[in-house]
Amino acid sequence: MGNKKSSLKSTIAVSLTNYLDAGAIVAGASGLTLWKDYLSLTEGHLGWLNAISANCLGAAIGAIIGGFMADKFGRKAIYTYNMLVYMLGVLIIMLAVNFPILLLGFLVTGISVGVGVPASWTYISESSETGNRGRNICISQMAWGIGPLIILLIGTLLAPPTGGSGDTGGVLFPLVETVANAITGGGLQGSALNVFSSRIVFASLFIVAFIAWQLQRRLDESAEWKAAKEAEKKSGIKAKGVFSSFGDLFTNKVCVKSILFLAGMYLTWNLVCSVMGFFQPHIYETAGGLSNEMANSFAAGQWVVIIAMTFVCSLVVDKMNQRLLYAFGVGMGIIAWLIIITIGINSMTGLVVFTLLWAMQAGVSVQTFYALWASELFPAKYRAAAQGIMFFIVRGLSAVWGILFVHIYGENGEGFTMAAYLMMAFFIISFIIGIIWAPKTQGKTLEEITRERYGDNI
């Protein structure tokens, strides 16, 4: 399966899932303070929004469903229907007028994101040439960067004024007023008007999701998945059910070791990045003292660097030592937290240096290596399901951490320093796990890797 001429084309189509994954997280993050003001939410409410969103539990639930569905019914089955669920979730958020409705919208959107992720990384890996597997995964990660960049730029342009001296809001905020008054008949003021900028941001995700659905449902089925199913039929062994397959994963020692390595590496990284993905603008506004517009501008600039670094990573990931590249990315994250702890988040210099270093680690991120190695270290019959299980573990525990984080952080960021020390500790653990157990899979086909790890009887 190593020579597929259309791998780049299919990678781009599938990568829209990553755009919508990160876009949903950042759309929620960029408007978090606006929803908080509109619905009179506490930090605890925000913790729950994060916990059940595409950032955490919603995606966790979706991933374990989507992983097994992709292995049983095929990768294409996910692409035929999943974007419809995403559009429903985004529509609910756009129409939310109270916290339960907003929470439901975040949950439905998160489940859809989770369903799509294991199938996406699996499909990209299976449709890639042997020497371009890492490159194509990086391209999908670029979409994960482009989504937040576009969302944050839209959020910045539509940002309402904060009431500070000379702050008139984003240049397109008058458009928000026009749209809001046209929909409601006029008379909206204050937080009820301001939150319409977030509603419009989510409307942009609805449009992209519709385009993604049109493209993805036309994709061909994964040739490797079809080959695995054909081999299963020829063997005369009846296909196992979902729960039997689940049991097989946890009785195969090689699978269990791979799950422990990948989940440990990814979890400790994601505990930090899930918080930053959802709360970064809010942290910059509360602990850092920036306006909503400036916080979104900072984050948008960060994503420009992330995209550039991911592009550089795509050029070298299949050629250079992946263990060293991994060490560079995580190392930048550790230094970033050390800087912000020593200089302080109230310092503009500290914020600039932190944002730059944080962007560098995100461009050569643990998620890139997780997506690459997770699609390599499991046989085709378990590939998506294994990723679904790990994604469920990682995003589920990230949901718990997100709730704990808001209590450590405090209502106005008074606990930021303590939280920062914990973030740095998580990154150090991820660094150690990845450096010690990074696999040597470069230059090998997926079939060769499977045969080396599992033998011929798998």
C-alpha positions as CSV (number, residue, x, y, z in Angstrom):
1,M,0.0,0.0,0.0
2,G,3.0,2.2,-0.1
3,N,2.6,4.0,-3.5
4,K,-0.5,6.1,-3.7
5,K,-0.4,9.0,-6.2
6,S,-3.5,10.7,-4.7
7,S,-2.2,10.9,-1.1
8,L,-1.8,14.6,-1.1
9,K,-5.2,15.3,-2.5
10,S,-6.9,13.0,0.0
11,T,-4.8,14.4,2.8
12,I,-6.0,17.9,2.1
13,A,-9.7,16.8,2.1
14,V,-9.4,14.8,5.3
15,S,-7.4,17.5,7.0
16,L,-10.4,19.7,7.1
17,T,-11.4,17.6,10.1
18,N,-8.4,18.9,11.9
19,Y,-9.3,22.5,10.9
20,L,-12.8,22.0,12.4
21,D,-11.4,20.3,15.5
22,A,-9.0,23.1,16.4
23,G,-11.5,25.7,15.0
24,A,-14.2,24.5,17.4
25,I,-11.8,24.7,20.4
26,V,-10.5,28.2,19.5
27,A,-13.9,29.5,18.5
28,G,-15.1,28.7,22.1
29,A,-11.9,30.1,23.5
30,S,-11.9,33.4,21.6
31,G,-15.5,34.1,22.8
32,L,-15.3,32.6,26.3
33,T,-15.3,36.0,28.1
34,L,-18.2,37.2,25.9
35,W,-20.3,34.1,26.8
36,K,-19.3,34.5,30.4
37,D,-20.6,38.1,30.5
38,Y,-23.8,37.3,28.5
39,L,-24.9,34.3,30.6
40,S,-23.3,35.5,33.9
41,L,-21.1,32.4,34.1
42,T,-18.5,31.5,36.7
43,E,-15.1,30.0,36.2
44,G,-16.7,26.7,37.2
45,H,-19.2,27.0,34.3
46,L,-16.2,27.7,32.0
47,G,-14.5,24.6,33.3
48,W,-17.5,22.5,32.4
49,L,-17.7,24.0,28.9
50,N,-14.1,23.0,28.4
51,A,-14.6,19.6,30.0
52,I,-17.4,18.4,27.6
53,S,-16.2,20.2,24.5
54,A,-14.1,19.2,21.4
55,N,-11.2,19.9,23.7
56,C,-11.9,17.1,26.2
57,L,-14.8,14.7,27.1
58,G,-17.0,15.3,24.0
59,A,-14.1,14.4,21.8
60,A,-13.2,11.5,24.1
61,I,-16.7,10.0,23.8
62,G,-16.7,10.5,20.0
63,A,-13.3,9.0,19.5
64,I,-14.0,5.6,21.1
65,I,-17.2,5.4,19.0
66,G,-15.6,6.6,15.8
67,G,-12.5,4.4,16.2
68,F,-14.4,1.1,16.4
69,M,-16.9,2.3,13.7
70,A,-14.0,3.1,11.3
71,D,-12.4,-0.4,11.8
72,K,-15.7,-2.2,11.5
73,F,-17.5,-0.3,8.7
74,G,-14.6,1.5,7.0
75,R,-13.0,4.9,7.1
76,K,-15.4,6.2,4.4
77,A,-18.5,5.6,6.6
78,I,-17.2,8.2,9.0
79,Y,-16.8,10.8,6.3
80,T,-20.2,10.2,4.8
81,Y,-22.2,11.3,7.9
82,N,-20.0,12.8,10.7
83,M,-19.9,16.4,9.4
84,L,-23.7,16.5,9.6
85,V,-23.4,16.0,13.4
86,Y,-20.7,18.7,13.6
87,M,-23.0,21.2,11.8
88,L,-25.8,20.4,14.2
89,G,-23.6,21.0,17.2
90,V,-22.3,24.3,15.8
91,L,-25.9,25.4,15.0
92,I,-27.0,24.7,18.6
93,I,-24.1,27.0,19.9
94,M,-25.1,29.7,17.4
95,L,-28.7,29.7,18.8
96,A,-27.8,29.3,22.5
97,V,-29.6,31.6,24.9
98,N,-28.7,29.9,28.2
99,F,-26.0,27.7,29.7
100,P,-27.6,24.3,29.2
101,I,-28.1,24.9,25.5
102,L,-24.6,26.2,25.1
103,L,-23.3,23.2,27.0
104,L,-25.3,20.8,24.7
105,G,-23.8,22.5,21.6
106,F,-20.3,22.1,22.9
107,L,-20.9,18.5,23.7
108,V,-22.5,17.6,20.3
109,T,-19.7,19.4,18.4
110,G,-17.1,17.7,20.6
111,I,-18.5,14.2,19.9
112,S,-18.4,14.8,16.2
113,V,-14.7,16.0,16.4
114,G,-13.9,12.8,18.4
115,V,-15.6,10.5,15.9
116,G,-13.6,12.0,13.0
117,V,-10.1,12.2,14.5
118,P,-9.1,8.5,14.6
119,A,-10.4,7.9,11.1
120,S,-8.6,10.9,9.8
121,W,-5.1,10.1,11.1
122,T,-5.6,6.5,10.1
123,Y,-6.8,7.3,6.6
124,I,-3.9,9.8,6.0
125,S,-1.3,7.2,7.0
126,E,-2.9,4.4,5.0
127,S,-3.2,6.5,1.9
128,S,0.4,7.9,2.1
129,E,3.5,6.8,0.3
130,T,6.1,5.3,2.6
131,G,8.5,8.3,2.4
132,N,5.7,10.9,2.8
133,R,3.8,9.5,5.8
134,G,5.2,12.1,8.2
135,R,4.9,14.9,5.6
136,N,1.2,14.2,5.2
137,I,0.6,14.0,8.9
138,C,2.3,17.5,9.2
139,I,0.0,18.8,6.4
140,S,-3.0,17.7,8.5
141,Q,-1.4,19.5,11.5
142,M,-1.1,22.6,9.4
143,A,-4.8,22.5,8.9
144,W,-5.0,22.3,12.8
145,G,-3.0,25.6,12.8
146,I,-4.8,27.3,9.9
147,G,-8.2,26.8,11.6
148,P,-7.3,28.7,14.8
149,L,-5.5,31.4,12.8
150,I,-8.6,32.1,10.7
151,I,-10.9,31.9,13.7
152,L,-8.8,34.2,15.8
153,L,-8.5,36.7,12.9
154,I,-12.3,36.7,12.5
155,G,-12.7,37.0,16.3
156,T,-10.3,39.9,16.3
157,L,-12.0,41.8,13.5
158,L,-15.4,41.2,15.1
159,A,-14.3,41.8,18.8
160,P,-16.6,44.1,20.8
161,P,-15.2,47.1,22.7
162,T,-14.2,46.3,26.3
163,G,-15.0,49.7,27.7
164,G,-11.4,50.6,28.2
165,S,-10.1,54.1,27.2
166,G,-9.9,54.3,23.4
167,D,-11.0,50.7,22.8
168,T,-13.5,50.7,19.9
169,G,-13.4,47.0,19.3
170,G,-12.6,45.2,16.1
171,V,-13.0,47.0,12.8
172,L,-15.9,44.8,11.8
173,F,-17.9,45.1,15.0
174,P,-20.4,47.5,13.3
175,L,-21.2,44.5,11.1
176,V,-22.0,42.5,14.2
177,E,-24.4,45.2,15.3
178,T,-26.1,45.2,11.9
179,V,-26.5,41.4,11.8
180,A,-27.7,41.2,15.4
181,N,-30.3,44.0,14.9
182,A,-31.5,42.4,11.7
183,I,-32.0,39.0,13.4
184,T,-33.5,40.3,16.6
185,G,-35.3,43.3,15.3
186,G,-33.0,45.7,17.1
187,G,-32.6,46.9,20.7
188,L,-29.7,44.7,21.7
189,Q,-27.1,46.2,23.9
190,G,-24.2,45.3,26.1
191,S,-23.3,41.6,26.5
192,A,-26.3,40.4,24.5
193,L,-25.0,42.3,21.5
194,N,-21.3,41.6,22.1
195,V,-21.8,37.8,22.1
196,F,-23.1,38.0,18.6
197,S,-19.5,38.3,17.4
198,S,-18.9,34.7,18.8
199,R,-22.1,33.5,17.2
200,I,-20.8,34.7,13.8
201,V,-17.5,33.0,14.4
202,F,-19.3,29.7,14.9
203,A,-21.3,30.4,11.7
204,S,-18.0,30.4,9.8
205,L,-17.3,26.9,11.1
206,F,-20.8,25.7,10.0
207,I,-19.9,26.8,6.4
208,V,-16.5,25.0,6.4
209,A,-18.1,21.9,7.8
210,F,-20.6,21.9,4.9
211,I,-17.7,22.2,2.4
212,A,-15.8,19.4,4.2
213,W,-18.9,17.1,4.1
214,Q,-19.2,17.6,0.4
215,L,-15.5,16.7,-0.2
216,Q,-15.1,13.9,2.3
217,R,-18.1,11.9,1.3
218,R,-16.6,11.5,-2.2
219,L,-13.4,9.9,-0.9
220,D,-12.5,6.4,-1.9
221,E,-12.4,3.8,0.9
222,S,-8.9,3.0,2.3
223,A,-7.2,0.3,0.2
224,E,-5.4,-1.0,3.3
225,W,-8.7,-1.4,5.2
226,K,-10.3,-3.2,2.3
227,A,-7.3,-5.5,2.0
228,A,-7.5,-6.3,5.8
229,K,-11.2,-7.2,5.4
230,E,-10.5,-9.4,2.3
231,A,-7.9,-11.2,4.3
232,E,-10.3,-11.7,7.1
233,K,-12.9,-13.2,4.7
234,K,-10.4,-15.5,3.1
235,S,-9.3,-16.8,6.5
236,G,-12.9,-18.1,7.1
237,I,-12.9,-16.5,10.5
238,K,-16.1,-14.7,11.3
239,A,-15.6,-10.9,11.9
240,K,-15.7,-10.1,15.6
241,G,-18.0,-7.7,17.3
242,V,-17.1,-4.4,18.8
243,F,-16.6,-5.7,22.3
244,S,-14.6,-8.7,21.2
245,S,-12.3,-6.5,19.3
246,F,-12.0,-4.3,22.3
247,G,-10.9,-7.3,24.4
248,D,-8.4,-8.4,21.7
249,L,-6.7,-5.0,21.9
250,F,-6.1,-5.4,25.6
251,T,-4.9,-9.0,25.5
252,N,-2.3,-8.4,22.9
253,K,0.9,-7.5,24.8
254,V,2.4,-5.5,21.9
255,C,-0.8,-3.5,21.6
256,V,-0.9,-2.8,25.3
257,K,2.7,-1.6,25.4
258,S,2.0,0.7,22.4
259,I,-1.1,2.1,24.0
260,L,0.8,2.8,27.3
261,F,3.6,4.6,25.5
262,L,1.5,6.7,23.2
263,A,-1.2,7.5,25.7
264,G,1.4,8.5,28.3
265,M,3.3,10.7,25.9
266,Y,0.2,12.3,24.5
267,L,-1.7,12.7,27.7
268,T,1.0,14.7,29.6
269,W,1.3,17.0,26.6
270,N,-2.4,17.3,26.1
271,L,-3.2,18.2,29.7
272,V,-1.3,21.4,29.1
273,C,-2.4,22.0,25.5
274,S,-6.0,21.4,26.1
275,V,-6.0,24.1,28.8
276,M,-4.0,26.5,26.5
277,G,-6.2,25.7,23.5
278,F,-9.4,26.6,25.3
279,F,-8.3,29.1,28.0
280,Q,-5.3,31.0,26.5
281,P,-7.1,34.2,25.4
282,H,-9.0,34.1,28.7
283,I,-5.7,33.8,30.6
284,Y,-4.2,36.6,28.6
285,E,-7.2,38.8,29.5
286,T,-7.5,37.9,33.2
287,A,-4.0,37.2,34.4
288,G,-2.2,39.1,31.7
289,G,-4.6,42.1,31.7
290,L,-5.0,42.3,27.9
291,S,-8.2,43.3,26.1
292,N,-10.3,40.7,24.2
293,E,-9.1,42.1,20.9
294,M,-5.4,42.2,21.9
295,A,-5.6,38.6,23.4
296,N,-7.0,37.3,20.1
297,S,-4.3,39.2,18.2
298,F,-1.6,37.6,20.3
299,A,-3.0,34.2,19.7
300,A,-3.5,34.8,16.0
301,G,0.2,35.9,15.7
302,Q,1.2,32.7,17.5
303,W,-0.7,30.6,15.0
304,V,1.2,32.2,12.1
305,V,4.4,30.9,13.7
306,I,2.9,27.5,14.4
307,I,1.9,27.1,10.7
308,A,5.4,28.1,9.6
309,M,7.1,25.7,12.0
310,T,4.7,22.9,11.0
311,F,5.6,23.5,7.4
312,V,9.3,23.3,8.2
313,C,8.6,20.1,10.2
314,S,6.9,18.6,7.1
315,L,10.0,19.0,5.1
316,V,12.3,17.2,7.5
317,V,10.2,14.8,9.5
318,D,10.7,11.9,7.1
319,K,14.4,12.5,6.7
320,M,15.9,13.4,10.1
321,N,16.0,11.6,13.4
322,Q,12.5,11.8,14.8
323,R,13.6,11.3,18.4
324,L,15.7,14.5,18.1
325,L,12.9,16.4,16.4
326,Y,10.5,15.4,19.2
327,A,13.0,16.5,21.8
328,F,13.3,19.9,20.2
329,G,9.5,20.5,20.1
330,V,8.9,19.5,23.7
331,G,12.0,21.2,24.9
332,M,10.7,24.6,23.5
333,G,7.6,24.1,25.6
334,I,9.5,23.4,28.8
335,I,11.6,26.6,28.2
336,A,8.4,28.6,27.5
337,W,6.9,27.7,30.8
338,L,10.2,28.4,32.6
339,I,10.3,31.9,31.0
340,I,6.7,32.8,31.9
341,I,7.2,31.6,35.5
342,T,10.4,33.7,36.0
343,I,9.5,36.8,34.0
344,G,5.8,36.8,34.8
345,I,2.6,36.9,32.8
346,N,2.1,40.6,33.6
347,S,5.2,41.5,31.6
348,M,4.7,42.2,28.0
349,T,8.2,40.9,27.3
350,G,7.3,37.7,29.1
351,L,4.1,37.3,27.1
352,V,5.9,37.9,23.8
353,V,8.7,35.4,24.5
354,F,6.3,32.8,25.9
355,T,4.0,33.1,22.9
356,L,6.9,32.7,20.5
357,L,8.4,29.6,22.2
358,W,4.9,28.1,22.7
359,A,4.3,28.5,19.0
360,M,7.6,26.8,18.2
361,Q,6.7,23.7,20.3
362,A,3.2,23.6,18.8
363,G,4.7,23.6,15.3
364,V,6.8,20.6,16.1
365,S,4.2,19.2,18.4
366,V,3.8,15.9,20.3
367,Q,0.4,15.6,18.5
368,T,2.3,15.3,15.2
369,F,4.4,12.4,16.5
370,Y,1.4,10.8,18.2
371,A,-0.7,10.9,15.0
372,L,2.2,9.4,13.0
373,W,3.3,6.7,15.5
374,A,-0.2,5.7,16.5
375,S,-1.1,5.0,12.9
376,E,2.1,3.0,12.5
377,L,2.3,0.9,15.6
378,F,-1.0,-1.0,15.2
379,P,-2.2,-3.4,12.5
380,A,-5.0,-2.2,10.2
381,K,-7.7,-4.3,11.9
382,Y,-7.2,-2.4,15.2
383,R,-5.6,0.9,13.9
384,A,-8.6,3.3,14.3
385,A,-10.0,1.5,17.4
386,A,-6.7,1.8,19.2
387,Q,-6.5,5.5,18.4
388,G,-10.1,5.9,19.6
389,I,-9.2,4.2,22.9
390,M,-6.2,6.4,23.5
391,F,-8.0,9.6,22.4
392,F,-10.8,8.6,24.8
393,I,-8.3,8.2,27.7
394,V,-6.4,11.4,26.9
395,R,-9.3,13.7,26.3
396,G,-11.4,12.2,29.1
397,L,-8.6,12.8,31.7
398,S,-8.1,16.3,30.1
399,A,-11.7,17.0,30.9
400,V,-11.1,16.2,34.6
401,W,-7.9,18.3,34.6
402,G,-9.8,21.2,32.9
403,I,-12.2,21.3,35.9
404,L,-9.4,21.2,38.4
405,F,-7.4,23.8,36.5
406,V,-10.1,26.6,36.9
407,H,-10.1,26.1,40.6
408,I,-6.3,26.3,40.8
409,Y,-6.3,29.3,38.4
410,G,-8.9,31.3,40.3
411,E,-11.5,33.7,39.2
412,N,-9.0,36.4,38.2
413,G,-5.8,34.3,37.6
414,E,-4.4,34.6,41.1
415,G,-3.3,30.9,40.9
416,F,-1.6,31.2,37.6
417,T,1.9,30.6,38.9
418,M,1.0,27.3,40.6
419,A,-0.8,26.2,37.4
420,A,2.3,27.1,35.3
421,Y,4.6,24.9,37.5
422,L,2.2,22.0,37.0
423,M,2.1,22.7,33.2
424,M,5.9,22.6,33.0
425,A,6.0,19.3,35.1
426,F,3.6,17.6,32.6
427,F,5.8,18.7,29.7
428,I,8.9,17.3,31.3
429,I,7.2,13.9,31.8
430,S,6.1,13.9,28.1
431,F,9.7,14.8,27.1
432,I,11.1,11.8,29.1
433,I,8.6,9.3,27.8
434,G,9.1,10.3,24.1
435,I,12.9,10.4,24.3
436,I,13.2,6.9,25.9
437,W,10.5,5.0,23.8
438,A,10.4,6.7,20.4
439,P,10.0,3.9,17.8
440,K,12.2,3.4,14.7
441,T,9.7,3.2,11.9
442,Q,11.0,5.6,9.3
443,G,11.3,4.3,5.8
444,K,9.2,1.3,6.4
445,T,5.8,0.4,5.0
446,L,2.9,-0.1,7.4
447,E,2.9,-3.8,6.4
448,E,6.6,-4.1,7.3
449,I,6.1,-2.4,10.6
450,T,3.1,-4.7,11.4
451,R,5.0,-7.8,10.5
452,E,8.0,-6.8,12.6
453,R,5.9,-6.1,15.7
454,Y,3.2,-8.7,15.4
455,G,4.4,-11.4,13.1
456,D,2.4,-12.8,10.2
457,N,-0.6,-14.1,12.2
458,I,-2.4,-10.9,12.9
